[in-house]
Amino acid sequence: VGEVLVRSGLGTVFGVVGSGNFAVTTAMVAAGARFVAARHEGGAATMADAHARMSGGVTALSVHQGCGLTNALTGITEAAKSRTPLVVLTAEATSRRSNFFVDQQALAVAVGAVSLRVEVAEEAAATAAAAVATARDERRVVVLNLPLDVQQLPAPPGGVVAPPALRGQPAADEVGRLADALRRARRPVFVAGRGARGSGSRAALEELADRCGALLATSAVAKGLFRGSPWDLDVSGGFATPVAAELISGADLVVGWGCALNMWTMRHGRLIADDAVVAQVDLDPEAIGAQREVAFGVVGDVREVARAVTGAVPGFATGYRTAEVRELVAGRRRWRDEPFDDEGGAGLVDPRALTIALDDLLPAERVLAVDSGNFMGYPSMFLDVPDEFGFCFTQAFQSVGLGLATAIGAALARPDRLPVAALGDGGALMGASELETVVRLGLPMVVVVYDDAAYGAEVHHFGPAGHPLDVVRFPETDFAAIARGYGFEAVTVRDVPDLQPLRQWLAGPRSAPFLVDAKVTRDRPSWWLEEAFRGH
């Protein structure tokens, strides 16, 4: 199994090794794969998820039977909801007398993954190849169960590998309908999501947008896809700038490209005008209209659909691309272009001022990972990224605590860029064991902890109604001291000038990772969270 997985294209495997997955993991290493040991299976799962997203390929996760798999379930669920191509190798105890027994196939199905099992040794190679092909071609998480009793059996030499990938070709009538809608549109907007990341989709979408005069936006997970285009509105939804929200809501045609157009991306529907036509392009037929009503859908790969529709749209139209719109976008594309009153003081730094200063300090070639929480809009929108492979957003399950592991997986996929992990205090403590992994791997990472000494989302959700908040508030934690204990360099920041040690670290040699323990203001919710609570 291990040999076939590597020959089928799996070059990196994350995990925690126990007795049940020792043999398959060492077999993958012997076949040429890189094994990355995490300190917890939950961290390993998210590292593998992030690595697959940032590398554009399939990645493997290897875990022990029973508790190893259940420890990893939150990360696996995030990956499954995000349609990440991931193969999870898990040993399996099939005897109900075993302490390790759980219904692993049921667990996989329950979180949206595909479950496969090596039932007999003779089919081991074929099943392993099928796992890779399913993960890659259907963009699914595949849990490949390796029963302990079957693992002990000899298998015949296997020449099986996963077959070449096939791209989804659209139906001609669906292409024609989208082309016709684009010809009629006067203010079209494209919103690209995770299905548009990589594989040349940007070039194909920009060529089509040039023909029909469309403005370009993304869901949060695809942030950076159109970076550098004068028509790039950046992120649509709760993170959208006021200008982006105004222009998207003024569209007469909104096309989601590999994008679910869910409540977050469309602000609970408020970003779509009542008379706007909404279309959706997705490789998965079941995704069409699953989150909101659409006028029509096109089933197919984003790049192939865009190319086909471009061929059906003759000539060029001005569309939404007027001189006035271009000037508006150029002047107010970023959140940092919007004026604000700095609320820092009394030993606390305004997260907006902090993040703008970080954006100016950090090199442009960066890969940013963001955890979940009240703080998350600040790094997501005030820190720029070079392209869609500069932003890794593991938020489909909205779990707190995945941010640091996300940054590790992204860093290993993109060693050419400075990895930056943005965490809240809650998520930082949940994932703290992986600080050792950062140091052990020698990653020159910057970790920024936005510490408001609370689960801030709950404080701002329940506080205004007068509820007691003792259960979601905590004493300040000395994250700088914790980081130094693991081998980081660190600084506590209560005002922007306190970032000077980071400036010195960036100048080199960056021999240890660096943590910024930022004590941030905490009196009011972030703008996107306040709106989300109103939407609920």
C-alpha positions in Angstrom: 0.0 0.0 0.0 2.7 2.5 1.0 4.7 1.8 -2.2 1.7 2.2 -4.5 0.6 5.5 -2.8 4.1 7.0 -3.4 4.2 5.8 -7.0 0.8 7.3 -7.5 2.1 10.8 -6.6 1.9 11.1 -2.8 5.2 12.6 -1.9 4.5 13.9 1.6 2.8 12.2 4.6 2.0 13.8 7.9 1.1 11.9 11.0 1.7 10.4 14.4 3.1 6.9 14.3 1.9 4.0 16.5 2.0 0.3 16.2 -0.8 0.0 13.7 0.4 2.5 11.1 4.2 2.0 11.6 4.6 -0.5 8.6 2.7 1.6 6.0 4.4 4.8 7.1 7.9 3.4 6.9 7.1 1.8 3.6 6.1 5.2 2.2 9.4 6.7 3.5 11.3 3.8 1.9 9.6 4.5 -1.4 10.7 8.1 -1.3 8.0 10.0 0.6 8.8 12.6 3.2 7.3 11.9 6.6 6.5 14.9 8.9 5.8 14.0 12.5 3.3 16.1 14.4 2.8 16.2 18.1 -1.0 15.4 17.9 -3.1 13.7 15.2 -5.3 16.8 15.0 -2.4 18.9 14.1 -1.1 16.3 11.6 -4.5 16.3 9.9 -4.6 20.0 9.4 -0.9 20.1 8.3 -1.8 17.6 5.6 -4.9 19.6 4.6 -2.9 22.8 4.3 0.0 21.1 2.4 -2.4 19.7 -0.2 -4.1 23.1 -0.6 -0.8 25.0 -1.1 1.0 22.3 -3.2 -1.9 21.7 -5.5 -1.5 17.9 -5.2 -2.7 15.1 -3.0 -1.1 14.7 0.5 -1.3 11.8 2.9 -2.1 11.6 6.7 -1.1 8.5 8.6 -2.7 7.6 12.0 -3.1 4.8 14.5 -6.3 2.8 14.7 -9.1 4.0 16.9 -7.9 6.9 19.0 -5.4 8.0 16.4 -8.3 8.5 13.9 -10.6 10.1 16.4 -7.9 12.5 17.5 -7.6 13.6 13.9 -11.4 13.9 13.2 -11.7 17.7 13.4 -8.9 18.2 10.9 -10.3 15.5 8.7 -13.7 17.2 8.8 -12.3 20.5 7.9 -10.5 19.0 4.9 -13.6 17.1 3.8 -15.8 20.2 4.0 -13.2 22.0 1.9 -12.9 19.3 -0.7 -9.2 18.9 -0.1 -7.6 16.0 -1.9 -6.3 14.0 1.0 -5.7 10.3 1.6 -6.0 9.3 5.3 -4.2 6.0 6.1 -5.5 4.5 9.3 -5.0 1.1 10.8 -8.2 -0.6 11.8 -9.1 -2.9 14.7 -11.9 -5.1 13.4 -12.4 -7.1 16.5 -15.0 -5.6 18.8 -13.0 -7.0 21.8 -10.2 -4.5 21.0 -9.8 -1.4 23.0 -9.1 0.4 19.8 -12.4 -0.7 18.1 -14.7 2.0 16.7 -16.7 1.9 13.5 -14.1 3.8 11.4 -16.0 3.5 8.2 -19.1 5.2 9.8 -16.9 7.9 11.3 -15.5 8.7 7.8 -18.9 8.9 6.2 -20.3 11.0 9.1 -17.8 13.8 8.5 -18.1 13.8 4.7 -15.1 11.6 3.7 -15.0 8.6 1.3 -14.4 5.4 3.1 -12.3 2.6 1.5 -10.9 -0.6 3.1 -8.3 -3.1 2.0 -10.4 -6.2 2.4 -8.0 -8.8 1.1 -4.2 -8.6 0.4 -4.6 -9.4 -3.3 -6.5 -6.1 -3.8 -4.2 -3.9 -1.7 -2.4 -2.2 -4.6 -5.6 -1.6 -6.6 -7.4 -0.2 -3.5 -4.5 2.1 -2.7 -4.4 3.4 -6.3 -8.2 4.0 -6.2 -7.8 6.0 -3.0 -5.4 8.4 -4.7 -7.5 8.7 -7.9 -10.6 9.4 -5.9 -8.9 12.0 -3.8 -7.3 13.7 -6.8 -10.1 13.6 -9.4 -13.1 14.1 -7.1 -11.3 16.5 -4.7 -12.3 14.3 -1.7 -10.9 13.1 1.5 -10.5 9.4 1.4 -10.1 7.4 4.6 -8.2 4.2 3.6 -8.7 1.6 6.4 -5.9 -1.0 6.8 -7.3 -3.8 9.1 -4.6 -5.2 11.4 -5.3 -8.8 10.5 -5.1 -8.1 6.7 -1.8 -6.1 7.2 -0.1 -9.3 8.2 -0.8 -11.1 4.9 1.5 -11.2 1.9 0.5 -9.4 -1.2 1.5 -10.1 -4.8 3.9 -7.7 -6.4 1.8 -4.7 -7.5 2.3 -2.7 -10.7 -0.9 -0.7 -10.1 -0.8 3.1 -9.9 -3.5 5.7 -10.0 -4.7 6.5 -13.6 -4.0 9.9 -15.1 -6.3 12.7 -14.0 -9.2 13.8 -16.1 -10.6 17.4 -16.2 -14.4 17.9 -16.2 -15.6 19.1 -19.6 -18.9 21.2 -19.6 -22.0 20.4 -21.7 -22.4 22.6 -24.8 -25.9 23.8 -23.9 -24.7 24.9 -20.4 -21.7 26.8 -21.9 -24.1 28.5 -24.4 -26.4 29.6 -21.6 -23.6 31.2 -19.6 -22.2 32.9 -22.7 -25.6 34.3 -23.5 -26.0 35.7 -19.9 -22.5 37.3 -20.1 -23.4 39.0 -23.4 -26.5 40.5 -21.9 -24.9 41.6 -18.7 -23.9 45.3 -18.1 -22.4 44.9 -14.7 -21.0 41.3 -14.3 -19.0 40.2 -11.3 -17.0 36.9 -11.1 -16.7 35.4 -7.6 -14.0 32.7 -7.6 -13.7 30.1 -4.8 -11.6 27.1 -3.9 -12.5 25.3 -7.1 -10.7 28.1 -9.1 -7.4 27.9 -7.2 -4.5 26.7 -9.3 -4.3 24.8 -12.6 -4.3 27.9 -14.8 -7.8 29.0 -13.7 -6.8 32.6 -13.1 -5.6 33.1 -16.7 -8.7 31.6 -18.1 -11.1 33.6 -15.9 -9.2 36.9 -16.6 -9.4 36.3 -20.3 -13.2 35.7 -20.1 -13.6 38.7 -17.8 -11.7 40.9 -20.2 -14.2 40.0 -22.9 -17.3 40.7 -20.9 -16.1 43.5 -18.7 -16.5 41.7 -15.4 -15.1 42.7 -12.0 -13.2 40.0 -10.1 -13.7 38.9 -6.5 -13.0 35.8 -4.5 -14.4 33.9 -1.5 -12.1 34.1 1.5 -10.5 30.8 0.8 -9.3 32.0 -2.6 -8.0 35.3 -1.5 -5.1 36.5 -3.7 -6.3 34.7 -6.8 -6.5 37.9 -8.9 -3.8 39.9 -7.1 -2.3 42.5 -9.4 -5.4 43.0 -11.6 -6.7 46.5 -11.7 -10.2 45.0 -11.5 -9.5 42.9 -8.4 -12.0 43.6 -5.6 -10.3 41.1 -3.3 -12.6 39.1 -0.9 -16.4 39.1 -1.2 -18.6 38.7 1.9 -18.1 39.7 5.5 -14.5 40.6 4.9 -15.3 42.8 1.8 -14.2 46.4 1.8 -17.0 49.0 1.6 -16.1 49.6 -2.1 -16.1 45.9 -2.9 -19.5 45.4 -1.2 -21.0 48.4 -3.1 -19.8 47.1 -6.5 -20.8 43.5 -6.0 -24.2 44.5 -4.7 -24.6 46.6 -7.9 -24.0 43.7 -10.2 -26.7 42.5 -12.6 -25.0 39.1 -13.1 -23.0 37.3 -10.4 -21.1 34.1 -11.5 -19.7 31.8 -8.8 -16.7 29.9 -10.2 -15.9 26.9 -8.0 -17.6 28.9 -5.2 -20.5 27.9 -3.1 -21.9 31.5 -2.8 -22.8 30.7 0.8 -24.0 33.1 3.5 -20.5 34.2 4.4 -19.4 35.0 0.8 -22.7 36.7 0.0 -23.4 38.3 3.4 -26.5 36.3 4.0 -27.7 37.3 0.5 -27.3 41.1 1.0 -24.5 41.3 -1.6 -26.8 40.2 -4.4 -29.4 42.6 -5.8 -33.0 41.4 -6.0 -33.0 41.6 -9.8 -29.5 40.1 -10.3 -29.0 36.8 -12.2 -26.9 34.3 -10.3 -25.1 31.5 -12.0 -22.7 28.9 -10.6 -19.9 26.8 -12.1 -18.7 23.7 -10.2 -17.2 20.3 -10.9 -19.7 18.7 -8.5 -23.3 18.7 -9.8 -24.6 18.5 -6.2 -22.9 21.8 -5.3 -25.0 23.7 -7.8 -27.7 25.6 -5.9 -26.8 23.8 -2.6 -26.2 27.1 -0.7 -28.5 29.5 -2.4 -31.0 29.6 -5.3 -29.3 30.1 -8.7 -30.8 30.8 -12.1 -28.7 28.1 -13.7 -25.5 26.1 -13.2 -22.7 24.7 -15.4 -21.1 21.5 -14.3 -17.4 21.2 -15.1 -13.8 22.2 -14.2 -13.5 26.0 -13.8 -10.7 26.4 -16.2 -12.3 24.3 -18.9 -15.7 26.1 -18.5 -14.0 29.5 -18.7 -12.1 28.6 -21.8 -15.2 27.2 -23.5 -17.3 30.2 -22.7 -14.6 32.6 -23.9 -14.8 30.9 -27.3 -18.5 31.5 -27.3 -18.3 35.3 -26.4 -17.3 37.2 -29.6 -15.7 40.6 -29.2 -15.2 42.7 -26.1 -17.6 44.7 -23.9 -17.0 47.5 -21.4 -19.4 45.9 -18.9 -18.6 47.1 -15.4 -15.1 48.3 -16.3 -15.6 52.1 -16.5 -12.9 54.7 -15.7 -14.8 55.7 -12.7 -14.9 52.1 -11.3 -11.2 51.6 -12.0 -10.3 54.8 -10.1 -12.6 53.7 -7.2 -11.0 50.3 -7.0 -7.5 51.7 -7.2 -8.0 54.1 -4.4 -9.9 51.9 -1.9 -9.1 48.2 -2.8 -7.7 47.5 0.7 -9.1 47.8 4.2 -6.0 49.8 5.2 -7.2 52.5 2.7 -10.2 53.0 4.9 -9.7 55.6 7.7 -10.1 54.6 11.3 -9.6 56.0 14.8 -6.7 54.2 16.5 -8.2 52.9 19.8 -4.9 51.6 21.3 -3.6 52.8 24.6 -3.4 51.8 28.3 -1.1 48.9 27.4 -3.2 47.5 24.5 -2.6 47.8 20.8 -5.3 48.4 18.2 -5.3 45.2 16.0 -5.8 47.3 12.9 -2.7 49.5 13.6 -0.8 46.3 14.6 -1.6 44.5 11.4 -0.9 47.4 9.1 2.5 47.7 10.8 3.1 44.0 10.3 2.1 44.3 6.6 4.7 46.9 6.1 7.4 44.9 8.0 6.9 41.4 6.6 8.3 40.5 3.1 5.8 40.4 0.3 6.6 36.8 -0.5 4.6 35.3 2.4 2.2 32.5 3.1 -0.4 33.4 5.7 -2.5 31.0 7.8 -5.3 32.3 10.0 -7.0 30.7 12.9 -10.7 31.2 13.8 -12.1 33.8 16.2 -13.0 37.4 16.7 -9.6 38.6 15.6 -9.5 36.7 12.3 -10.6 39.5 10.0 -7.6 41.7 10.8 -4.9 39.4 9.5 -7.1 38.1 6.7 -7.8 41.6 5.3 -5.0 43.9 6.5 -2.1 41.5 5.6 -1.7 41.3 1.8 -0.7 38.1 0.0 1.0 37.6 -3.3 -1.5 35.1 -4.8 -3.9 32.4 -3.9 -1.0 30.2 -2.7 -0.1 32.9 -0.2 -3.3 32.5 1.9 -4.4 29.3 3.6 -7.8 29.5 5.3 -8.9 26.4 7.1 -12.4 27.7 8.1 -15.0 25.4 6.4 -15.7 23.8 9.8 -15.1 27.1 11.7 -13.0 25.3 14.4 -10.7 27.2 16.7 -7.2 25.8 17.1 -6.2 24.8 13.5 -4.2 27.9 12.7 -0.7 26.9 13.8 -0.9 23.5 12.1 -2.2 25.1 9.0 0.9 27.3 8.9 3.2 24.4 9.2 1.6 22.5 6.4 1.6 25.6 4.2 5.2 26.3 5.0 6.4 22.9 3.9 4.5 23.2 0.7 5.9 26.7 0.0 9.4 26.8 1.4 10.1 29.8 -0.9 7.9 32.1 1.3 7.9 33.4 4.8 5.2 31.5 6.8 3.0 33.6 9.0 0.6 32.2 11.5 -2.1 34.5 12.9 -3.8 33.1 16.0 -6.1 34.2 18.8 -5.2 33.4 22.4 -7.7 30.5 22.5 -6.4 28.9 19.3 -2.8 29.4 20.3 -3.3 27.5 23.5 -5.2 24.7 21.8 -2.4 24.1 19.2 0.6 24.9 21.5 2.1 21.4 21.2 2.9 22.1 17.6 5.2 25.0 18.6 7.7 22.2 19.1 7.1 21.0 15.6 7.9 24.4 14.2 11.2 24.5 16.1 12.1 20.9 15.3 11.5 21.4 11.5 13.6 24.6 11.6 10.8 26.7 10.0 11.6 30.4 10.0 8.0 31.2 10.9 6.4 34.3 12.4 3.6 33.5 14.8 1.3 36.4 15.8 -1.0 35.9 18.7 -3.9 38.4 19.0 -4.5 38.1 22.7 -7.7 39.6 24.0 -7.7 37.3 27.1 -11.1 35.8 26.1 -13.1 33.9 23.6 -13.8 37.2 22.1 -16.6 36.1 19.7 -18.6 34.9 22.7 -17.9 38.0 24.7 -19.2 40.2 22.0 -22.1 38.0 21.1 -23.5 37.6 24.6 -22.1 40.6 26.4 -24.5 43.3 24.9 -27.5 41.3 26.2 -26.2 41.5 29.8 -25.1 37.8 30.1 -22.4 36.9 32.6 -19.1 36.4 30.8 -16.9 34.8 33.4 -16.9 31.5 31.5 -15.3 33.0 28.4 -12.8 35.4 30.0 -9.4 34.5 31.2 -6.3 36.0 32.7 -3.6 37.3 30.3 -1.2 34.6 29.2 2.5 35.2 28.7 2.7 33.7 25.2 6.2 35.1 24.7 7.5 33.1 27.7 5.7 29.9 26.4 7.3 30.4 23.0 10.8 30.9 24.4 10.4 27.7 26.3 9.9 25.9 23.0 12.9 27.6 21.4 11.3 30.7 19.7 12.5 34.2 19.9 9.6 36.3 21.1 8.4 39.8 22.0 5.4 41.2 23.9 3.7 44.0 22.0 1.4 46.6 23.6 2.1 49.4 21.1 3.3 49.4 17.5 6.9 50.5 18.3 7.2 47.3 20.4 7.6 45.5 17.0 11.3 46.6 16.7 12.7 43.1 17.7 10.7 41.6 14.8 12.3 44.1 12.4 15.7 43.0 13.7 14.8 39.3 13.3 13.6 39.8 9.7 17.0 41.3 8.9 18.5 37.9 9.6 19.7 35.2 10.2 16.2 34.0 11.4 17.9 31.0 13.1 14.8 30.4 15.3 11.1 31.1 14.7 9.6 34.3 16.1 6.4 34.9 18.1 4.6 38.2 18.5 2.6 38.2 21.7 0.2 41.1 20.9 -2.0 42.4 23.7 -4.9 43.8 21.7 -7.9 46.1 22.4 -11.0 44.2 23.4 -13.9 46.6 23.9 -15.8 46.0 20.7 -16.3 43.2 18.2 -14.6 43.2 14.8 -16.6 44.6 11.9 -17.2 41.2 10.2 -18.3 39.5 13.4 -20.7 42.2 14.4 -22.4 41.8 11.0 -22.4 38.0 11.2 -24.2 38.1 14.5 -26.8 40.4 13.0 -27.2 38.0 10.1 -27.9 35.1 12.5 
